[in-house]
């Protein structure tokens, strides 16, 4: 199997746009883990993607903006909200690199319901906020639905201080330059959903405080007590998604 190269620009064009959106004010927190920890969590036929013999678990809070269907106008109010995802990295049998989302918390119920029903992505409804004071950012998340008895512990507080611009190296590109996602659809099939966007503008960031239960809810309880191996910030990019294809 030939695995596509890690590249900071899209590896394939999006000829038919299904969704458009802007990912803004993102903080990327990543921890290196053994691939064996991640493999059981992936869709069928997908394996962990590795960099220098390790794979990574990411906690990524940000602001979703201007969600639009096809080439129509952005949806007012409902198309802009806070989101936090817990993610890992994947390669399918065709050699396509991607992201697998273990959870996606969002602060608007309507997008959560549409995404869970329409795509099978593990969206959850949460009470969330994002505050910025100069170079200091504070993200808050408290999961509401679903979650059963564990929902009350699924909270997250991420405080970071944004630093200077950085030139992306191999690790930074591995963690951020991803041109699709793998998921299991509602029929139990593994699918690949391609996307495209401009090169990420990245800045360094310092983690000031982390009090997180989302990683534990995804099966990585120990990570929130450990310093991340990578902390990055980006003001954001505009992204487009094409049609899903079999993986």
Residue frames as qw, qx, qy, qz and C-alpha x, y, z in Angstrom:
[[0.000, 0.887, 0.462, 0.000, 0.00, 0.00, 0.00],
 [0.387, 0.297, -0.010, 0.873, 1.28, 3.45, -0.94],
 [0.229, -0.740, -0.495, 0.393, 0.42, 6.01, 1.75],
 [0.272, 0.857, 0.173, 0.402, -0.10, 9.57, 0.54],
 [0.468, 0.196, -0.317, 0.802, 2.51, 12.09, 1.61],
 [0.244, -0.750, -0.426, 0.444, 1.95, 14.50, 4.49],
 [0.328, 0.341, 0.264, 0.840, 1.58, 17.86, 2.78],
 [0.036, -0.363, -0.411, 0.835, 0.50, 21.30, 4.07],
 [0.409, 0.267, -0.198, -0.850, -1.77, 21.80, 1.04],
 [0.826, 0.153, 0.342, -0.421, -4.68, 19.63, -0.16],
 [0.339, -0.254, 0.840, 0.340, -3.69, 16.46, -1.99],
 [0.174, 0.379, 0.823, 0.385, -6.91, 16.43, -4.08],
 [0.176, -0.130, -0.099, -0.971, -9.35, 19.09, -5.31],
 [0.288, 0.388, 0.754, -0.445, -12.95, 19.26, -4.11],
 [0.021, 0.130, 0.629, 0.766, -14.89, 19.23, -7.38],
 [0.402, -0.548, -0.540, -0.497, -18.37, 19.04, -5.83],
 [0.010, -0.272, 0.533, -0.801, -18.89, 21.00, -2.62],
 [0.452, -0.465, -0.756, -0.094, -21.22, 19.44, -0.04],
 [0.435, -0.828, -0.297, 0.193, -20.47, 21.68, 2.95],
 [0.393, 0.559, -0.203, 0.701, -18.53, 24.87, 3.60],
 [0.582, -0.777, -0.234, 0.059, -17.48, 26.23, 6.99],
 [0.255, 0.737, -0.407, 0.475, -14.82, 28.23, 8.77],
 [0.796, -0.381, -0.362, 0.300, -12.72, 26.81, 11.59],
 [0.107, 0.801, -0.148, 0.571, -11.63, 29.77, 13.74],
 [0.319, -0.690, 0.437, -0.481, -9.63, 30.43, 16.92],
 [0.951, -0.049, -0.300, -0.055, -8.30, 26.88, 17.23],
 [0.265, -0.686, 0.657, -0.164, -5.98, 25.45, 19.86],
 [0.866, 0.187, -0.455, -0.090, -4.37, 22.10, 19.07],
 [0.450, -0.594, 0.621, -0.245, -3.27, 20.04, 22.10],
 [0.861, 0.256, -0.410, -0.161, -1.61, 16.70, 21.28],
 [0.578, -0.539, 0.599, -0.126, -0.20, 13.77, 23.23],
 [0.453, 0.406, -0.764, -0.214, 1.92, 10.97, 21.74],
 [0.772, -0.197, 0.484, -0.361, 0.62, 7.44, 22.47],
 [0.283, -0.182, 0.904, 0.264, 1.31, 3.91, 21.27],
 [0.420, 0.088, -0.528, -0.733, -0.61, 2.95, 18.16],
 [0.303, -0.184, -0.935, 0.015, -1.97, -0.14, 19.95],
 [0.057, 0.355, 0.583, -0.728, -3.99, 2.16, 22.24],
 [0.344, 0.391, -0.083, -0.850, -5.73, 3.77, 19.26],
 [0.164, 0.108, -0.858, -0.475, -6.24, 0.81, 16.90],
 [0.006, 0.371, 0.922, -0.113, -9.35, -0.67, 18.62],
 [0.133, 0.611, 0.386, -0.678, -11.12, 2.72, 18.39],
 [0.104, 0.378, -0.461, -0.796, -10.90, 3.06, 14.61],
 [0.780, 0.326, 0.042, -0.533, -13.44, 2.15, 11.92],
 [0.875, 0.030, 0.472, 0.106, -13.10, -1.23, 10.26],
 [0.749, 0.491, 0.225, 0.384, -10.29, -1.35, 7.69],
 [0.130, 0.901, -0.154, 0.383, -8.51, 1.74, 9.06],
 [0.794, -0.199, -0.322, 0.475, -5.23, 1.69, 11.01],
 [0.317, -0.870, -0.059, 0.373, -3.49, 4.34, 13.16],
 [0.541, 0.748, -0.108, 0.370, -1.30, 6.81, 11.30],
 [0.742, -0.534, -0.049, 0.401, 2.14, 7.23, 12.88],
 [0.294, 0.890, -0.229, 0.265, 4.91, 9.82, 12.98],
 [0.164, 0.591, -0.703, 0.360, 8.34, 8.58, 14.11],
 [0.382, -0.013, -0.911, 0.156, 6.78, 5.41, 15.52],
 [0.042, 0.326, 0.684, -0.652, 4.04, 7.09, 17.59],
 [0.045, -0.604, -0.590, -0.534, 0.51, 8.17, 16.94],
 [0.045, 0.079, -0.312, 0.946, -1.26, 11.09, 18.64],
 [0.118, -0.678, -0.723, 0.066, -4.44, 11.95, 20.49],
 [0.142, 0.260, 0.059, 0.953, -5.67, 15.50, 20.01],
 [0.070, -0.703, -0.605, 0.367, -7.92, 17.80, 22.03],
 [0.239, 0.170, 0.331, 0.897, -8.97, 20.68, 19.78],
 [0.067, 0.732, 0.541, -0.409, -11.30, 23.46, 20.99],
 [0.204, 0.031, 0.380, 0.902, -12.31, 26.11, 18.45],
 [0.367, 0.490, 0.314, -0.725, -15.11, 28.25, 17.03],
 [0.363, 0.318, 0.780, 0.399, -17.13, 26.89, 14.10],
 [0.161, 0.552, 0.093, -0.813, -18.40, 29.67, 11.85],
 [0.431, 0.506, -0.275, -0.695, -20.54, 30.20, 8.76],
 [0.410, 0.042, 0.905, 0.105, -21.61, 26.62, 8.08],
 [0.514, 0.451, -0.146, -0.715, -23.20, 26.48, 4.63],
 [0.748, 0.176, 0.639, -0.001, -24.66, 23.75, 2.43],
 [0.666, 0.482, 0.389, 0.417, -23.15, 23.45, -1.04],
 [0.366, 0.198, 0.083, 0.906, -22.63, 26.96, -2.43],
 [0.240, -0.795, -0.469, -0.300, -25.55, 28.53, -0.59],
 [0.069, -0.753, 0.250, -0.605, -25.30, 31.30, 2.02],
 [0.235, 0.137, -0.803, 0.530, -24.02, 30.67, 5.52],
 [0.449, -0.583, -0.660, -0.154, -26.73, 29.62, 7.95],
 [0.117, -0.647, 0.220, -0.721, -27.47, 32.43, 10.41],
 [0.567, -0.534, 0.388, -0.493, -27.02, 31.70, 14.15],
 [0.955, -0.126, 0.229, -0.138, -27.33, 27.92, 13.87],
 [0.849, 0.446, -0.118, 0.257, -24.22, 27.75, 11.65],
 [0.259, 0.631, -0.454, 0.574, -21.89, 29.37, 14.19],
 [0.799, -0.562, -0.041, -0.210, -21.02, 27.75, 17.53],
 [0.213, -0.679, 0.693, -0.118, -18.26, 26.54, 19.85],
 [0.961, 0.110, -0.222, -0.122, -16.89, 23.05, 19.30],
 [0.268, -0.652, 0.707, -0.059, -14.28, 20.77, 20.88],
 [0.921, 0.194, -0.272, -0.200, -13.16, 17.51, 19.36],
 [0.572, -0.499, 0.648, 0.062, -11.11, 14.57, 20.61],
 [0.766, 0.576, -0.173, -0.225, -9.37, 13.03, 17.63],
 [0.666, -0.355, 0.585, 0.296, -6.86, 10.46, 16.46],
 [0.287, 0.664, -0.451, -0.523, -5.11, 9.90, 13.13],
 [0.806, 0.158, 0.553, -0.140, -5.76, 7.23, 10.53],
 [0.144, 0.423, -0.688, -0.573, -4.78, 5.60, 7.23],
 [0.831, 0.206, 0.303, -0.418, -7.16, 3.52, 5.10],
 [0.800, 0.034, 0.554, 0.226, -6.55, 0.71, 2.61],
 [0.566, 0.752, 0.208, 0.264, -6.24, 3.20, -0.26],
 [0.615, 0.042, -0.124, 0.778, -3.41, 5.00, 1.56],
 [0.065, -0.731, -0.172, -0.657, -5.48, 8.09, 2.39],
 [0.298, -0.060, -0.593, 0.746, -4.51, 9.80, 5.63],
 [0.317, -0.625, -0.394, -0.595, -7.28, 11.21, 7.78],
 [0.194, -0.289, 0.543, -0.764, -8.76, 12.04, 11.15],
 [0.460, -0.397, -0.782, -0.142, -11.05, 9.88, 13.26],
 [0.270, -0.484, 0.217, -0.804, -13.19, 11.80, 15.73],
 [0.295, -0.156, -0.895, 0.298, -13.80, 10.04, 19.03],
 [0.057, -0.727, -0.606, 0.318, -16.13, 12.84, 20.14],
 [0.171, 0.338, 0.211, 0.901, -17.28, 16.23, 18.89],
 [0.124, -0.621, -0.599, 0.490, -18.91, 18.51, 21.47],
 [0.112, 0.363, 0.340, 0.861, -20.91, 21.41, 20.03],
 [0.026, 0.234, 0.506, -0.830, -22.94, 24.18, 21.63],
 [0.522, 0.159, -0.157, -0.823, -25.87, 24.13, 19.16],
 [0.618, 0.039, 0.739, -0.265, -28.35, 21.28, 19.46],
 [0.736, 0.571, 0.090, -0.354, -29.63, 21.44, 15.86],
 [0.442, 0.654, -0.604, -0.115, -26.23, 20.71, 14.22],
 [0.272, -0.327, 0.876, -0.229, -25.65, 17.93, 16.75],
 [0.701, 0.246, 0.568, -0.355, -28.91, 16.21, 15.82],
 [0.677, 0.666, -0.139, -0.280, -28.38, 16.67, 12.08],
 [0.231, 0.641, -0.731, -0.012, -24.79, 15.37, 12.20],
 [0.401, -0.199, 0.856, -0.260, -25.62, 12.35, 14.39],
 [0.724, 0.376, 0.477, -0.327, -28.58, 11.36, 12.23],
 [0.626, 0.734, -0.113, -0.238, -27.13, 12.21, 8.84],
 [0.453, 0.679, -0.574, 0.072, -23.51, 11.09, 9.08],
 [0.911, -0.247, -0.314, 0.105, -23.07, 9.01, 12.21],
 [0.363, 0.478, -0.420, 0.681, -20.38, 11.34, 13.55],
 [0.522, -0.438, -0.657, 0.323, -20.24, 11.24, 17.38],
 [0.012, -0.494, 0.039, -0.869, -21.53, 14.76, 18.02],
 [0.386, -0.493, -0.696, 0.353, -22.68, 15.67, 21.54],
 [0.094, -0.833, -0.220, -0.499, -24.56, 18.67, 22.83],
 [0.593, -0.265, -0.394, 0.651, -22.62, 20.75, 25.37],
 [0.112, -0.981, -0.150, 0.048, -22.74, 24.10, 27.10],
 [0.742, 0.061, 0.091, 0.661, -19.64, 25.92, 25.84],
 [0.018, 0.988, 0.051, -0.145, -17.91, 29.28, 25.73],
 [0.718, 0.205, 0.044, 0.664, -14.82, 30.93, 24.27],
 [0.164, -0.974, -0.084, 0.132, -13.35, 34.09, 25.76],
 [0.707, 0.315, -0.021, 0.633, -10.35, 36.06, 24.53],
 [0.279, -0.946, -0.021, 0.161, -8.40, 38.71, 26.43],
 [0.007, 0.815, -0.528, -0.238, -5.42, 39.87, 24.39],
 [0.422, 0.419, -0.790, -0.152, -3.22, 36.83, 23.81],
 [0.215, -0.080, 0.888, -0.398, -5.08, 34.75, 26.44],
 [0.581, -0.072, -0.519, -0.623, -7.82, 32.33, 25.35],
 [0.315, -0.094, 0.805, -0.494, -10.20, 30.43, 27.58],
 [0.534, -0.047, -0.654, -0.534, -12.38, 27.57, 26.32],
 [0.407, -0.107, 0.707, -0.568, -15.11, 25.96, 28.46],
 [0.557, 0.002, -0.671, -0.489, -17.22, 22.87, 27.79],
 [0.388, -0.086, 0.771, -0.497, -19.78, 20.93, 29.86],
 [0.202, -0.061, -0.868, -0.449, -21.49, 18.00, 28.14],
 [0.533, 0.003, 0.276, -0.800, -25.29, 17.90, 28.32],
 [0.830, 0.222, 0.414, -0.303, -26.49, 15.11, 25.98],
 [0.893, -0.328, -0.237, -0.196, -26.10, 12.21, 25.45],
 [0.234, 0.587, -0.658, 0.410, -23.78, 10.58, 27.94],
 [0.761, -0.329, -0.559, -0.029, -25.70, 8.63, 30.55],
 [0.664, -0.698, -0.191, 0.186, -24.28, 8.54, 34.07],
 [0.671, -0.172, 0.080, 0.716, -20.86, 9.84, 32.94],
 [0.287, 0.762, 0.299, 0.497, -22.17, 13.02, 31.36],
 [0.343, -0.936, -0.073, -0.012, -21.51, 15.15, 34.46],
 [0.654, -0.532, 0.293, 0.450, -17.78, 14.40, 34.44],
 [0.609, 0.362, 0.417, 0.569, -17.38, 15.22, 30.75],
 [0.027, -0.981, -0.094, 0.165, -16.18, 18.81, 31.20],
 [0.732, 0.190, 0.073, 0.650, -13.24, 20.69, 29.81],
 [0.097, -0.978, -0.004, 0.186, -11.39, 23.88, 30.62],
 [0.758, 0.181, 0.155, 0.607, -8.50, 24.92, 28.38],
 [0.064, -0.974, 0.014, 0.216, -6.59, 28.16, 28.97],
 [0.780, 0.142, 0.195, 0.578, -3.74, 29.08, 26.63],
 [0.071, -0.844, 0.105, 0.522, -1.51, 32.03, 25.87],
 [0.770, 0.584, 0.200, 0.162, -0.83, 32.56, 22.17],
 [0.512, -0.559, 0.290, 0.584, 2.73, 33.22, 21.04],
 [0.089, 0.618, -0.425, -0.655, 4.62, 33.97, 17.84],
 [0.821, 0.437, -0.156, -0.333, 4.08, 32.58, 14.34],
 [0.580, -0.386, 0.699, 0.160, 5.83, 29.27, 13.67],
 [0.471, 0.438, -0.613, -0.458, 6.98, 27.58, 10.49],
 [0.925, -0.090, 0.196, -0.313, 5.35, 24.17, 10.34],
 [0.018, -0.498, 0.858, 0.126, 7.72, 21.22, 10.39],
 [0.392, 0.015, -0.876, -0.281, 6.98, 17.53, 9.77],
 [0.111, -0.298, -0.857, 0.406, 5.22, 17.02, 13.11],
 [0.234, 0.389, 0.249, -0.856, 3.10, 20.17, 12.83],
 [0.456, 0.223, -0.507, -0.697, 1.99, 19.18, 9.33],
 [0.287, -0.076, -0.954, -0.024, 1.26, 15.61, 10.47],
 [0.035, -0.363, -0.744, 0.559, -1.03, 16.90, 13.24],
 [0.232, 0.563, 0.252, -0.752, -2.86, 19.65, 11.35],
 [0.335, 0.421, -0.489, -0.687, -2.62, 19.12, 7.56],
 [0.350, 0.138, 0.923, -0.082, -5.31, 16.47, 7.19],
 [0.279, 0.177, -0.417, -0.847, -7.38, 16.28, 4.02],
 [0.642, -0.181, -0.560, -0.492, -10.23, 14.06, 5.10],
 [0.443, -0.330, 0.638, -0.536, -11.80, 12.06, 7.89],
 [0.370, -0.025, -0.912, -0.176, -12.73, 8.42, 8.37],
 [0.492, -0.122, 0.420, -0.753, -16.01, 7.46, 9.95],
 [0.065, 0.191, 0.978, 0.056, -18.47, 4.60, 10.32],
 [0.339, -0.164, -0.256, -0.890, -21.79, 5.55, 8.75],
 [0.623, -0.128, 0.371, -0.677, -25.24, 4.60, 10.02],
 [0.924, 0.185, -0.194, -0.273, -25.14, 1.38, 7.99],
 [0.821, -0.446, 0.323, 0.149, -21.87, 0.29, 9.61],
 [0.785, 0.480, 0.095, 0.379, -19.75, 1.05, 6.53],
 [0.497, -0.513, 0.080, 0.696, -16.37, 2.75, 6.72],
 [0.415, 0.842, 0.277, 0.204, -16.37, 5.99, 4.73],
 [0.501, -0.174, 0.038, 0.847, -13.83, 8.65, 3.81],
 [0.119, 0.919, 0.375, -0.042, -14.95, 12.29, 3.72],
 [0.605, 0.168, 0.068, 0.775, -12.47, 14.57, 1.89],
 [0.078, -0.945, -0.227, 0.222, -11.90, 18.24, 2.63],
 [0.596, 0.353, 0.069, 0.718, -9.72, 21.08, 1.41],
 [0.211, -0.958, -0.154, 0.117, -8.53, 24.39, 2.82],
 [0.326, 0.842, -0.322, 0.283, -5.61, 26.81, 2.67],
 [0.615, 0.154, -0.590, 0.500, -2.37, 26.13, 4.52],
 [0.538, -0.733, -0.397, 0.127, -2.81, 26.53, 8.27],
 [0.152, 0.724, -0.298, 0.603, -1.38, 29.76, 9.73],
 [0.790, -0.384, -0.444, 0.177, 0.15, 28.45, 12.96],
 [0.065, -0.778, 0.350, -0.517, 1.43, 30.13, 16.10],
 [0.391, 0.069, -0.808, 0.435, 3.12, 28.77, 19.19],
 [0.553, -0.601, -0.148, -0.558, 1.01, 28.54, 22.34],
 [0.117, 0.259, -0.793, 0.539, 1.56, 27.96, 26.05],
 [0.558, -0.467, -0.651, -0.218, -0.87, 25.82, 28.00],
 [0.136, -0.491, 0.380, -0.772, -1.76, 27.83, 31.11],
 [0.479, -0.100, 0.687, -0.537, -4.40, 25.49, 32.55],
 [0.520, 0.029, -0.718, -0.462, -6.06, 22.22, 31.58],
 [0.403, -0.019, 0.751, -0.523, -8.89, 20.62, 33.53],
 [0.528, 0.246, -0.507, -0.636, -10.40, 18.08, 31.18],
 [0.609, -0.032, 0.738, -0.288, -12.71, 15.08, 31.28],
 [0.736, 0.523, -0.097, -0.419, -13.32, 14.72, 27.53],
 [0.342, 0.531, -0.774, -0.045, -10.10, 12.76, 27.04],
 [0.270, -0.144, 0.883, -0.356, -11.10, 10.37, 29.81],
 [0.695, 0.331, 0.364, -0.525, -14.55, 9.90, 28.28],
 [0.678, 0.587, -0.345, -0.276, -12.81, 8.91, 25.03],
 [0.988, -0.054, -0.108, 0.094, -10.64, 6.33, 26.80],
 [0.607, 0.390, -0.287, 0.631, -7.48, 8.30, 27.62],
 [0.500, -0.823, -0.270, -0.032, -7.93, 9.21, 31.28],
 [0.705, -0.433, -0.015, 0.562, -4.23, 9.73, 32.01],
 [0.517, 0.423, 0.223, 0.710, -3.46, 12.28, 29.30],
 [0.113, -0.890, -0.185, -0.401, -5.03, 15.35, 30.91],
 [0.641, -0.749, 0.079, 0.149, -2.58, 14.98, 33.84],
 [0.730, -0.112, 0.302, 0.602, 0.42, 14.97, 31.49],
 [0.044, 0.667, -0.184, -0.721, 1.94, 17.94, 29.64],
 [0.781, 0.583, 0.179, -0.134, 1.00, 17.85, 25.94],
 [0.707, -0.111, 0.398, 0.574, 3.73, 16.99, 23.47],
 [0.233, 0.247, 0.389, 0.857, 2.55, 19.76, 21.14],
 [0.057, 0.737, 0.498, -0.452, 0.56, 22.97, 21.68],
 [0.240, 0.116, 0.439, 0.858, -0.34, 25.11, 18.67],
 [0.245, 0.640, 0.434, -0.584, -2.79, 27.88, 17.83],
 [0.247, 0.203, 0.585, 0.746, -4.32, 29.01, 14.56],
 [0.273, 0.264, 0.159, -0.911, -6.63, 31.93, 13.78],
 [0.659, 0.340, 0.592, -0.318, -8.34, 29.60, 11.34],
 [0.054, -0.148, 0.730, 0.665, -9.09, 28.59, 7.75],
 [0.693, 0.265, 0.041, -0.669, -12.09, 28.31, 5.44],
 [0.267, -0.169, 0.942, 0.118, -12.81, 24.66, 4.57],
 [0.694, 0.205, -0.238, -0.647, -14.88, 22.78, 2.02],
 [0.524, -0.115, 0.836, -0.113, -16.07, 19.15, 2.10],
 [0.408, 0.209, -0.651, -0.605, -16.78, 16.95, -0.89],
 [0.864, -0.137, -0.192, -0.445, -18.98, 13.84, -1.07],
 [0.613, -0.437, 0.647, -0.126, -18.18, 10.83, 1.10],
 [0.669, 0.403, -0.573, -0.248, -16.63, 7.83, -0.64],
 [0.960, -0.249, -0.124, -0.020, -16.03, 4.20, 0.46],
 [0.139, -0.795, 0.583, -0.096, -12.85, 3.64, 2.49]]
